[in-house]
Every structure is written in structure tokens, then in C-alpha cells.
Amino acid sequence: MKQRQIIPLIGSSSFSYTRFLYPFSRVISVTVLFILGSNISQASELSPATSPELISEPDASHYAFANYLGSGIYRTSGQSAAVANIPMGFELDSADNYVLKLRFTASFGFFDYSFNDLPQGSFPNNVGTITLTPGLEYHWLVDDQLTLESYVDLGYGHNFSTYSHVGVFSTGISALYKLDAPLFTPVWVNRVYYAGYQSNQNDSTEGYSVFKTGIDFGVNYDWQWQDTLVAPRFFIAAHWYFDKLKFVTPVGNDVLTSYTYEIGTTLAFSKPISFSAIGLDSVKIEHFGLSYQVGGGLKVWRLIFEFPL
């Protein structure tokens, strides 16, 4: 059975401001509850005489890049951490040859969460970091096979452990090419993007640029689930960092990563899975999967809720 469109667009062509504001108000409310809960739990762990200025933990500001690194469990020689991204988006405008979207991702970071916690069904108790990155994304549909994309983000992040915050900026361009193989519908993806931040802790700045290339392909098989076609897909990818990506660790030396390789699998849905039942109309899952990424002292099990490349 021929698979339907594998990279569907988010939202409909008609734009409702009421529909736009309501889900964001829900997300903001949940975010405020996370912040209050984390602050209360951390305050109970600190003695009254403890001053934030005396806390010696390093500013693990790579959490500012959570949106671009992806959801998953990250392990280095000195620390394990988990990242959960909630991607949302709206189609603002579209025509036969272009699509303009509003993108927004809420990213939550959890320190000292490792692979061993997964089989036990253990979940993090506190949110360590939060990052909010809204932006604009433009798709130019050159022809039936080639799509060019660009985006710009401007966001904010907060570290509850160090009481620091960061401003985040990112921009990038991409080319997605559908190869001529109807049975496997492969998509070849090339991306170049930059992400950087400035922290209020020591006025530090950090940034990195990366070239990412990979191919996503099906296996000429799908099945019907209610009114949705589900197709298993696989992908392989490689990342080369022009500026080494730094992971600050509380134990040992910081990890500098210049490359990673990734392999994974996803389930692609012909119709996005919506969370409108709980009031989050803008949260839609088009893919769900798992990948393993390794290289440069970094090991990552990545959870996937969108097109993996």
C-alpha cells in the first residue's frame, strides 16, 4: 500500500487567533506550575543560611540548546541528564509554493537521570531547567521533490539549580529532497544551523554551528489504525560541529563534541495524533520513535515526536 505524505504540515490553512492563544495559555499555566513546584522543592532542600551566590554548581548552559539537541537521555563521563521537548506549531499562511509557520517548543531538563532509571519506571522528581523557544519557519516548495526551509528562533531558558537564566538565539537553513524510489519513499535531508546563548551567570556566552545530513526511508509496509495509516521507517544521520559543542559536567573535564552519528526508527502517521482532548490543539505527534546517537564522548538515547531529521 502506498504511504501517504510522510512530512505533514502542522495545522490548517485557516488561522484563528482564539485557537492560537488558548493552547499557549494552557502551556504557560503548566510551565508556571512547574516553576513553582521546582522552586518550592529546592527551597526545602536548602538551609536558611544558604545563599544562591554560594552554590558552586557549574552553569550547565547546554540546556539552552535542548530544543535543537532533541528529547532524550544524554550521558557523558561526568553526568547523565534527560531532556523532554514539547513541540508545537501553527500554519500562519500558505500557498502552492510556500508555507509560513509559527514554531514554539517548551523544553524541560532533568539532571542525574540515567538509562538505568528507565526499566524501573522511575521518573525525575524535579525540573532542573526550562527553555522556551518561539520562532518563525518558512518552507519554499520548489517542486514535488525539493523543499527548502529556513527558521529563526529567539528564546529564554532558566536553570533552577543555579538560579541563572539565558537568552537563546538560533537560525538555520535546510534542504529536503524526496528521492525517486516510490516503494521506500526516502527523504534525503541536509541542514546547517547555528544556536547560541548568553547567560547572566558571569555574562558567559556560548554557541555552536552544525552540519547535519541523513536519510529517512520506509520499508514498503504499513497498517491501518482506526482512520490513520501507520508506517515504520528508519533513518541514519551524521552531525559535524564546526564549533565544538560543550557539555559542562560537575565531575571531571567538560565534554567537547565535534561529531556524532545516529541511527533510529520511527512510526510515521498519515494523520497527526492530536491532544485536543486536553486543550492542547497545537500539540500534534506526526512521528514517534527512538534513536541512538554516539560520538565525541557523548551517548544519547533520543525519543522522537516529530520528523527525526
TORKE-874174 format. One line per field, with one value per atom (N, C-alpha, C): residue in three letters; x negated, y negated, z. Coordinates in steps of 0.2 Angstrom, whole numbers. Each point is the difference from the previous one (the first is absolute). Last residue first. Layout:
BEGIN
res <- [ALA,...];
east <- [X,...];
north <- [Y,...];
up <- [Z,...];
! end
This chain:
BEGIN
res <- [LEU,LEU,LEU,PRO,PRO,PRO,PHE,PHE,PHE,GLU,GLU,GLU,PHE,PHE,PHE,ILE,ILE,ILE,LEU,LEU,LEU,ARG,ARG,ARG,TRP,TRP,TRP,VAL,VAL,VAL,LYS,LYS,LYS,LEU,LEU,LEU,GLY,GLY,GLY,GLY,GLY,GLY,GLY,GLY,GLY,VAL,VAL,VAL,GLN,GLN,GLN,TYR,TYR,TYR,SER,SER,SER,LEU,LEU,LEU,GLY,GLY,GLY,PHE,PHE,PHE,HIS,HIS,HIS,GLU,GLU,GLU,ILE,ILE,ILE,LYS,LYS,LYS,VAL,VAL,VAL,SER,SER,SER,ASP,ASP,ASP,LEU,LEU,LEU,GLY,GLY,GLY,ILE,ILE,ILE,ALA,ALA,ALA,SER,SER,SER,PHE,PHE,PHE,SER,SER,SER,ILE,ILE,ILE,PRO,PRO,PRO,LYS,LYS,LYS,SER,SER,SER,PHE,PHE,PHE,ALA,ALA,ALA,LEU,LEU,LEU,THR,THR,THR,THR,THR,THR,GLY,GLY,GLY,ILE,ILE,ILE,GLU,GLU,GLU,TYR,TYR,TYR,THR,THR,THR,TYR,TYR,TYR,SER,SER,SER,THR,THR,THR,LEU,LEU,LEU,VAL,VAL,VAL,ASP,ASP,ASP,ASN,ASN,ASN,GLY,GLY,GLY,VAL,VAL,VAL,PRO,PRO,PRO,THR,THR,THR,VAL,VAL,VAL,PHE,PHE,PHE,LYS,LYS,LYS,LEU,LEU,LEU,LYS,LYS,LYS,ASP,ASP,ASP,PHE,PHE,PHE,TYR,TYR,TYR,TRP,TRP,TRP,HIS,HIS,HIS,ALA,ALA,ALA,ALA,ALA,ALA,ILE,ILE,ILE,PHE,PHE,PHE,PHE,PHE,PHE,ARG,ARG,ARG,PRO,PRO,PRO,ALA,ALA,ALA,VAL,VAL,VAL,LEU,LEU,LEU,THR,THR,THR,ASP,ASP,ASP,GLN,GLN,GLN,TRP,TRP,TRP,GLN,GLN,GLN,TRP,TRP,TRP,ASP,ASP,ASP,TYR,TYR,TYR,ASN,ASN,ASN,VAL,VAL,VAL,GLY,GLY,GLY,PHE,PHE,PHE,ASP,ASP,ASP,ILE,ILE,ILE,GLY,GLY,GLY,THR,THR,THR,LYS,LYS,LYS,PHE,PHE,PHE,VAL,VAL,VAL,SER,SER,SER,TYR,TYR,TYR,GLY,GLY,GLY,GLU,GLU,GLU,THR,THR,THR,SER,SER,SER,ASP,ASP,ASP,ASN,ASN,ASN,GLN,GLN,GLN,ASN,ASN,ASN,SER,SER,SER,GLN,GLN,GLN,TYR,TYR,TYR,GLY,GLY,GLY,ALA,ALA,ALA,TYR,TYR,TYR,TYR,TYR,TYR,VAL,VAL,VAL,ARG,ARG,ARG,ASN,ASN,ASN,VAL,VAL,VAL,TRP,TRP,TRP,VAL,VAL,VAL,PRO,PRO,PRO,THR,THR,THR,PHE,PHE,PHE,LEU,LEU,LEU,PRO,PRO,PRO,ALA,ALA,ALA,ASP,ASP,ASP,LEU,LEU,LEU,LYS,LYS,LYS,TYR,TYR,TYR,LEU,LEU,LEU,ALA,ALA,ALA,SER,SER,SER,ILE,ILE,ILE,GLY,GLY,GLY,THR,THR,THR,SER,SER,SER,PHE,PHE,PHE,VAL,VAL,VAL,GLY,GLY,GLY,VAL,VAL,VAL,HIS,HIS,HIS,SER,SER,SER,TYR,TYR,TYR,THR,THR,THR,SER,SER,SER,PHE,PHE,PHE,ASN,ASN,ASN,HIS,HIS,HIS,GLY,GLY,GLY,TYR,TYR,TYR,GLY,GLY,GLY,LEU,LEU,LEU,ASP,ASP,ASP,VAL,VAL,VAL,TYR,TYR,TYR,SER,SER,SER,GLU,GLU,GLU,LEU,LEU,LEU,THR,THR,THR,LEU,LEU,LEU,GLN,GLN,GLN,ASP,ASP,ASP,ASP,ASP,ASP,VAL,VAL,VAL,LEU,LEU,LEU,TRP,TRP,TRP,HIS,HIS,HIS,TYR,TYR,TYR,GLU,GLU,GLU,LEU,LEU,LEU,GLY,GLY,GLY,PRO,PRO,PRO,THR,THR,THR,LEU,LEU,LEU,THR,THR,THR,ILE,ILE,ILE,THR,THR,THR,GLY,GLY,GLY,VAL,VAL,VAL,ASN,ASN,ASN,ASN,ASN,ASN,PRO,PRO,PRO,PHE,PHE,PHE,SER,SER,SER,GLY,GLY,GLY,GLN,GLN,GLN,PRO,PRO,PRO,LEU,LEU,LEU,ASP,ASP,ASP,ASN,ASN,ASN,PHE,PHE,PHE,SER,SER,SER,TYR,TYR,TYR,ASP,ASP,ASP,PHE,PHE,PHE,PHE,PHE,PHE,GLY,GLY,GLY,PHE,PHE,PHE,SER,SER,SER,ALA,ALA,ALA,THR,THR,THR,PHE,PHE,PHE,ARG,ARG,ARG,LEU,LEU,LEU,LYS,LYS,LYS,LEU,LEU,LEU,VAL,VAL,VAL,TYR,TYR,TYR,ASN,ASN,ASN,ASP,ASP,ASP,ALA,ALA,ALA,SER,SER,SER,ASP,ASP,ASP,LEU,LEU,LEU,GLU,GLU,GLU,PHE,PHE,PHE,GLY,GLY,GLY,MET,MET,MET,PRO,PRO,PRO,ILE,ILE,ILE,ASN,ASN,ASN,ALA,ALA,ALA,VAL,VAL,VAL,ALA,ALA,ALA,ALA,ALA,ALA,SER,SER,SER,GLN,GLN,GLN,GLY,GLY,GLY,SER,SER,SER,THR,THR,THR,ARG,ARG,ARG,TYR,TYR,TYR,ILE,ILE,ILE,GLY,GLY,GLY,SER,SER,SER,GLY,GLY,GLY,LEU,LEU,LEU,TYR,TYR,TYR,ASN,ASN,ASN,ALA,ALA,ALA,PHE,PHE,PHE,ALA,ALA,ALA,TYR,TYR,TYR,HIS,HIS,HIS,SER,SER,SER,ALA,ALA,ALA,ASP,ASP,ASP,PRO,PRO,PRO,GLU,GLU,GLU,SER,SER,SER,ILE,ILE,ILE,LEU,LEU,LEU,GLU,GLU,GLU,PRO,PRO,PRO,SER,SER,SER,THR,THR,THR,ALA,ALA,ALA,PRO,PRO,PRO,SER,SER,SER,LEU,LEU,LEU,GLU,GLU,GLU,SER,SER,SER,ALA,ALA,ALA,GLN,GLN,GLN,SER,SER,SER,ILE,ILE,ILE,ASN,ASN,ASN,SER,SER,SER,GLY,GLY,GLY,LEU,LEU,LEU,ILE,ILE,ILE,PHE,PHE,PHE,LEU,LEU,LEU,VAL,VAL,VAL,THR,THR,THR,VAL,VAL,VAL,SER,SER,SER,ILE,ILE,ILE,VAL,VAL,VAL,ARG,ARG,ARG,SER,SER,SER,PHE,PHE,PHE,PRO,PRO,PRO,TYR,TYR,TYR,LEU,LEU,LEU,PHE,PHE,PHE,ARG,ARG,ARG,THR,THR,THR,TYR,TYR,TYR,SER,SER,SER,PHE,PHE,PHE,SER,SER,SER,SER,SER,SER,SER,SER,SER,GLY,GLY,GLY,ILE,ILE,ILE,LEU,LEU,LEU,PRO,PRO,PRO,ILE,ILE,ILE,ILE,ILE,ILE,GLN,GLN,GLN,ARG,ARG,ARG,GLN,GLN,GLN,LYS,LYS,LYS,MET,MET,MET];
east <- [-74,-6,2,16,-6,-6,27,-4,-7,15,1,-5,0,7,2,-20,1,8,-23,7,3,-26,4,7,-24,6,5,-28,6,6,-28,4,7,-27,7,4,-24,1,7,-6,-3,1,17,-6,-3,26,-7,-5,29,-5,-7,26,-6,-5,29,-6,-6,29,-5,-7,29,-6,-5,24,-2,-6,15,-5,-1,15,0,-4,14,-6,1,8,2,-6,10,-4,2,13,-6,-5,21,1,-6,6,-6,1,17,-1,-6,8,-2,-2,7,5,-2,-13,6,4,-21,1,6,-8,1,1,-13,4,0,-2,-3,4,0,4,-3,-11,3,4,-21,7,3,-24,3,7,-20,6,3,-27,6,6,-29,6,6,-30,6,6,-28,4,6,-24,7,3,-25,4,6,-18,4,3,-21,4,4,-13,-1,4,-1,2,-1,-9,1,1,2,0,1,-11,5,0,-12,-1,7,2,-5,0,21,-5,-5,20,-3,-5,5,2,-3,7,-3,2,-2,4,-3,-3,-2,5,-6,5,-2,-15,1,6,-2,-2,2,5,-5,-4,13,1,-6,15,-7,1,16,-1,-7,17,-6,0,18,-2,-7,23,-7,-2,25,-5,-7,27,-6,-4,28,-6,-6,28,-7,-5,27,-5,-7,29,-6,-5,26,-5,-7,27,-7,-4,23,0,-7,1,6,0,-20,2,6,-14,5,1,-23,6,5,-25,4,6,-25,5,4,-21,5,6,-19,-1,5,-11,5,-2,-16,3,5,-19,5,4,-26,5,6,-21,3,5,-18,2,3,-9,3,2,-17,3,2,-4,0,2,-9,3,-1,1,-3,3,-5,4,-3,0,-2,4,-7,4,-3,2,-4,5,0,1,-3,3,-7,0,22,-5,-7,21,-2,-5,1,3,-2,4,-4,3,-1,4,-5,5,-4,4,-1,4,-5,3,-4,5,-1,3,-5,6,-5,3,7,2,-7,12,-6,2,12,0,-7,17,-7,0,18,-1,-7,16,-5,-1,17,1,-6,5,-3,1,9,1,-2,-4,7,1,-21,1,7,-15,4,0,-5,-3,5,2,3,-3,-10,1,3,-6,3,2,-16,3,2,-5,0,2,-10,3,0,-1,-2,3,-3,2,-3,3,-2,3,-4,1,-2,6,-2,2,-5,3,-2,0,-4,5,-4,5,-5,-2,-2,5,-2,4,-2,-7,-5,3,13,-5,-5,18,3,-6,0,-3,2,11,-2,-2,4,0,-2,10,-2,-1,1,3,-3,3,-3,4,-5,3,-3,4,-4,4,-3,4,-5,5,-4,4,-1,3,-5,8,-5,3,5,2,-5,5,-4,3,12,-6,-4,18,3,-5,-6,4,2,-7,-3,3,7,1,-2,-6,1,0,4,-1,1,-5,2,-2,3,-3,4,-4,3,-4,2,-3,4,-4,4,-4,-6,-3,6,-7,6,-3,-9,-1,6,-9,5,-2,-11,0,6,-1,-7,0,21,-3,-6,8,0,-2,3,4,1,-5,-3,5,4,0,-3,1,-1,0,2,6,-1,-16,4,6,-15,4,3,-12,6,3,-20,7,6,-24,2,7,-11,3,3,-3,-4,4,-1,5,-4,-7,-1,5,9,-7,0,17,0,-7,16,-6,0,17,-1,-6,13,-5,-1,18,-2,-4,6,-2,-1,11,-1,-2,5,-2,-1,14,-2,-3,2,2,-3,5,-3,3,-4,4,-4,2,-4,5,6,-8,-3,24,-2,-8,10,2,-2,4,-3,3,-3,2,-3,0,2,3,-3,-1,3,-11,6,-2,-10,-1,7,-17,7,-1,-14,0,7,-15,7,1,-21,2,8,-20,7,2,-24,3,7,-21,6,3,-26,6,5,-25,5,6,-29,7,5,-25,1,7,-8,-4,1,20,-7,-4,27,-5,-7,29,-7,-5,27,-5,-7,23,-4,-3,11,2,-4,-11,5,2,-15,-3,5,7,-4,-4,13,4,-3,-13,4,5,-18,1,4,-5,3,1,-11,7,4,-24,2,8,-13,4,2,-8,1,4,-15,6,0,-11,-1,7,-2,1,-2,-1,-6,2,13,1,-6,4,-5,1,14,-6,-6,23,0,-8,4,1,-1,6,-3,2,8,-6,-3,20,1,-6,0,0,1,8,-5,1,15,-6,-6,22,1,-7,3,-1,0,4,-7,-1,22,-3,-8,14,2,-4,-3,-3,2,9,-7,-3,23,-1,-8,7,2,-2,-2,-5,1,15,-6,-5,21,0,-6,1,0,0,3,-7,-1,22,-4,-7,13,2,-3,-5,-2,2,9,-7,-3,22,0,-8,5,2,-1,-3,-6,2,17,-5,-6,17,2,-5,-2,-2,2,4,-7,-2,23,-4,-7,12,2,-3,-4,-4,2,1,4,-4,-3,-3,4,-1,4,-3,-8,-2,4,-7,4,-2,-16,5,4,-24,3,6,-11,-1,4,-11,5,-1,-14,-2,6,2,-3,-2,20,-5,-3,11,2,-6,-2,0,2,6,-4,1,2,4,-4];
north <- [-70,-3,-8,17,1,-4,-6,2,1,0,-3,3,6,-1,-4,16,-3,-1,6,1,-5,10,-5,2,6,4,-6,-2,-2,5,-7,6,-3,-10,-1,6,-5,1,-1,0,-6,0,16,-4,-5,13,1,-3,6,-5,1,13,0,-4,1,0,1,2,0,0,-8,5,-1,-11,2,6,-22,6,2,-17,2,7,-16,5,3,-24,6,4,-23,6,6,-21,-1,6,-2,2,-1,4,-2,2,5,-8,-2,23,-3,-8,14,2,-3,-2,-5,2,9,0,-6,17,-7,1,12,2,-7,2,-1,2,12,-5,-2,16,-4,-6,12,0,-5,15,-6,1,11,1,-7,8,-4,3,3,3,-4,-2,0,3,-9,4,1,-17,2,5,-15,4,3,-22,5,4,-20,4,5,-16,-3,4,-6,5,-4,-1,-4,5,-1,4,-4,-5,-1,4,9,-5,-1,10,1,-6,1,4,1,-13,-2,4,-8,6,-2,-11,-1,5,-1,2,-1,-10,1,2,0,-1,2,-10,6,-2,-10,-2,5,6,-4,-3,23,-6,-4,21,-2,-7,24,-7,-2,20,-2,-7,23,-7,-1,18,0,-7,15,-5,0,13,0,-6,9,-3,0,10,0,-3,-6,3,0,-3,0,4,-14,5,-1,-5,-3,6,0,-4,-2,20,-4,-4,11,0,-6,17,-5,0,5,3,-5,5,-4,4,1,3,-5,-2,2,4,-12,7,3,-27,5,7,-23,4,5,-23,4,4,-13,3,4,-21,6,2,-21,3,7,-25,6,3,-20,3,7,-23,7,1,-19,1,7,-15,5,0,-15,1,6,-17,6,1,-19,2,6,-15,5,1,-14,-3,5,5,-2,-3,9,2,-1,-4,-6,2,9,1,-6,7,-4,1,15,-3,-5,15,-3,-3,16,-2,-3,7,-3,-1,17,-5,-2,16,-4,-5,24,-5,-4,21,-4,-6,25,-6,-3,19,-2,-7,21,-7,-1,22,-3,-8,21,-8,-3,24,-2,-7,9,5,-2,-14,0,5,-14,7,1,-21,3,8,-21,4,4,-23,6,4,-21,3,7,-24,6,3,-20,2,7,-24,7,2,-20,1,8,-19,5,1,-12,-1,5,-10,5,-1,-9,-2,6,-7,5,-3,-7,-2,4,5,-1,-2,3,0,-2,10,-4,1,11,-6,-5,24,-6,-7,21,2,-6,-1,-1,2,-11,6,-1,-10,-1,7,-14,6,-2,-10,-2,7,-10,3,-2,-2,-4,2,9,1,-6,7,-4,1,14,-2,-5,15,-5,-2,19,-3,-5,15,-4,-3,22,-5,-4,19,-5,-5,16,4,-4,-8,6,3,-25,5,6,-20,-1,4,-10,6,-1,-12,-1,7,-10,6,-3,-10,-1,6,-10,5,0,-13,0,5,-2,-2,1,4,-1,-2,13,-3,-1,6,-2,-3,16,-4,-1,10,-1,-5,18,-6,0,16,-4,-6,15,-3,-4,21,-7,-2,23,-3,-7,21,-5,-4,26,-6,-6,30,-6,-7,25,-4,-7,19,0,-5,2,6,1,-21,2,6,-9,-2,2,3,5,-2,-15,6,5,-24,4,5,-25,5,4,-21,6,5,-24,2,7,-13,4,3,-19,3,3,-10,1,5,-18,6,0,-10,0,6,-14,6,-2,-10,-1,7,-15,6,-2,-8,-2,6,-3,3,-4,0,-3,2,9,1,-4,3,-2,1,4,0,-2,0,6,1,-13,0,6,-12,5,-2,-8,-2,6,2,-7,-1,23,-3,-7,12,-2,-2,15,-4,-1,13,-2,-4,19,-5,-1,8,0,-5,15,-6,1,9,2,-7,13,-6,2,9,1,-6,10,-5,2,7,2,-5,0,-1,3,1,-3,-1,9,4,-3,-2,-1,3,1,2,-2,-5,-1,2,4,1,-1,-11,6,0,-18,4,6,-21,5,3,-19,7,6,-23,2,6,-10,1,2,-4,6,1,-17,3,6,-13,-5,3,12,1,-5,0,4,1,-11,-3,3,4,4,-2,-10,-2,4,8,-4,-1,1,5,-4,-7,0,5,-18,7,0,-19,4,7,-19,-1,5,1,2,-1,4,-5,2,11,1,-6,4,-4,0,12,-7,-4,25,-3,-7,18,-5,-3,15,4,-5,-8,5,3,-13,-4,4,10,-2,-4,6,6,-1,-18,2,6,-8,-4,2,12,1,-4,-3,6,2,-19,-1,6,1,-5,0,12,3,-4,-9,5,4,-16,-3,5,8,-2,-3,6,5,-1,-17,1,6,-6,-5,2,12,2,-5,-4,6,2,-19,-1,6,2,-3,-2,9,5,-3,-15,4,6,-17,-2,5,4,-1,-2,2,7,-1,-19,3,7,-12,-3,3,11,-3,-2,8,-2,-4,19,-6,-1,18,-7,-6,22,-1,-7,17,-5,0,9,-1,-5,17,-6,-1,23,-4,-7,21,-6,-5,21,2,-6,7,-5,2,21,-7,-4,26,-5,-7,24,-6,-4,27,-6,-6];
up <- [56,-2,-1,8,4,-2,1,-5,2,20,-6,-5,23,-1,-6,14,-6,-1,18,-1,-5,6,-2,-1,12,-2,-1,1,0,-2,7,-2,2,-4,2,-3,-4,7,3,-24,4,7,-12,-3,4,-5,4,-4,3,-3,4,-6,4,-3,0,-3,5,-4,4,-4,-3,-1,5,-13,6,0,-15,0,7,-4,-7,-1,20,-1,-7,13,-4,-1,14,1,-4,1,-4,1,12,-7,-4,25,-3,-8,18,-1,-4,5,7,-1,-18,5,7,-21,1,6,-11,7,2,-23,3,7,-22,6,4,-28,7,6,-24,3,7,-13,-6,3,13,0,-6,8,-3,-1,16,-3,-2,3,2,-3,6,-3,3,-2,3,-4,4,-4,4,-2,3,-5,8,-5,3,4,3,-6,7,-5,4,11,-7,-5,29,-5,-7,27,-6,-6,29,-6,-6,26,-5,-6,22,-5,-4,26,-6,-5,14,2,-6,-2,7,2,-26,5,7,-26,6,5,-27,5,7,-27,6,5,-28,5,7,-22,5,5,-24,6,5,-21,-2,7,-3,3,-2,-10,0,3,-2,1,1,-12,3,1,-5,0,3,-8,2,-1,2,-2,3,-5,3,-2,3,-4,4,-1,3,-5,1,-4,4,1,4,-4,-4,-2,4,7,-1,-3,10,-7,-2,16,0,-7,-1,7,0,-20,2,8,-14,2,2,-16,4,3,-17,4,5,-14,-5,4,10,-2,-4,4,2,-2,6,-5,3,3,3,-5,3,-4,4,4,1,-5,11,-6,2,11,1,-6,12,-6,1,17,-2,-7,21,-6,-2,25,-5,-6,25,-6,-4,24,-3,-6,22,-6,-3,26,-5,-6,22,-7,-5,24,-3,-7,6,4,-3,-12,5,6,-27,7,4,-27,4,7,-25,6,4,-26,5,6,-26,6,5,-28,5,6,-24,4,6,-24,3,4,-14,4,3,-18,2,4,-9,3,2,-16,2,3,-3,0,2,-11,4,0,-7,1,4,-9,7,2,-21,5,7,-20,3,5,-9,2,3,-7,-5,2,18,-5,-4,14,-1,-5,16,-7,0,15,1,-7,14,-7,1,17,-2,-7,20,-6,-1,23,-5,-6,27,-7,-4,28,-5,-7,29,-7,-5,28,-5,-7,28,-6,-5,27,-6,-5,29,-6,-6,28,-5,-6,22,0,-5,5,1,0,-2,4,2,-16,7,5,-26,4,7,-25,7,3,-26,4,8,-26,6,4,-28,6,6,-29,6,6,-28,7,5,-29,5,7,-27,7,4,-26,4,6,-23,6,3,-25,4,6,-18,5,3,-22,4,4,-15,3,5,-14,3,4,-4,-4,4,11,-6,-6,24,-3,-7,24,-7,-4,27,-5,-7,27,-7,-4,27,-4,-7,26,-6,-5,29,-6,-6,30,-6,-6,24,-6,-6,28,-4,-6,22,-5,-5,26,-4,-6,22,-5,-4,18,1,-4,11,-6,1,15,0,-7,6,5,-1,-18,4,4,-6,-3,4,-4,5,-5,-5,-1,5,-5,6,0,-19,1,7,-6,-4,1,11,3,-4,-6,4,4,-16,-3,5,10,-4,-3,13,-2,-5,11,4,-2,-6,2,3,-17,6,1,-16,1,7,-21,7,1,-20,2,7,-20,7,1,-24,4,7,-25,7,3,-26,4,7,-23,6,4,-28,6,6,-29,6,6,-27,6,6,-30,6,6,-24,0,7,-5,-3,0,20,-7,-3,27,-5,-7,29,-7,-5,24,0,-7,16,-7,-1,23,-4,-7,24,-6,-3,21,-3,-6,18,-6,-2,22,-2,-6,14,-4,-2,19,-3,-4,11,-3,-3,20,-5,-2,10,1,-6,14,-4,1,3,2,-5,-1,7,2,-21,5,7,-17,-1,6,-12,4,-2,-4,-2,6,-10,6,-2,-12,1,6,-20,6,0,-13,-1,7,-9,1,0,-2,-6,0,19,-6,-6,19,1,-6,7,-7,0,20,-4,-7,17,0,-4,4,-6,0,18,-4,-7,26,-6,-6,21,-4,-6,24,-6,-4,27,-5,-7,24,-4,-6,19,-4,-5,13,3,-3,-5,-2,2,7,-7,-2,26,-5,-7,26,-6,-5,23,-1,-7,7,0,-1,-11,7,0,-19,2,7,-11,0,2,-4,6,1,-19,6,6,-21,1,6,-6,2,1,-7,6,3,-22,4,7,-17,0,5,-4,3,1,-12,7,4,-23,3,7,-13,0,4,-4,5,1,-18,7,5,-21,1,7,-8,2,2,-9,7,2,-22,5,7,-17,0,5,-5,3,2,-14,7,4,-23,3,8,-14,2,4,-8,6,1,-18,7,5,-23,1,7,-8,0,2,-3,6,1,-20,6,6,-25,5,6,-27,6,5,-23,3,7,-13,-3,3,15,-6,-3,16,0,-6,-1,6,-1,-19,3,6,-10,0,3,-9,3,0,-10,5,5,-18,1,6,-8,-1,1,-9,6,-2,-12,-1,6,-1,0,0];
! end
